[in-house]
Amino acid sequence: MVEGDKVMENGQDKEDKIEEDNLCELEKCEKLRDIPMKIEGSLGEATILLRDLINLQAGSVIELERNISDTIDVKVNGIPVAKGEMVIVGDKIGIRITEISEPK
């Protein structure tokens, strides 16, 4: 049924139908908010020889292949999503987000 410039569909105009569909999508998204996600902050990597690994003791230092000023990669479920910098929060380490990655 046509009413003016609006197309009627089962007693609803198309704009109302689109709005209702969007609300349904929002409700689905709202349910997703409670899904746990693993967030990982990678400080860096190092490659060492097995003999050096065997000789590690308490107090040993493993030098990472990054500078102290380099950003930390932040991943969600293994997917890079952001970069950040290490911060101290009380007696814990945290990551201050400095950049959100573009989706790929």
Buried (B, 14 or more C-beta within 10 A) or exposed (E): EEEEEEEEEEEBBEEEBEEEEEEEEEEEEEEEEEEEEEEBBEEEEEEEEEEEEEEEEEEEEEEEEBEEEBBBBBBEEEEEBBBBBBEEEEEEEEBEEEEEEEEE
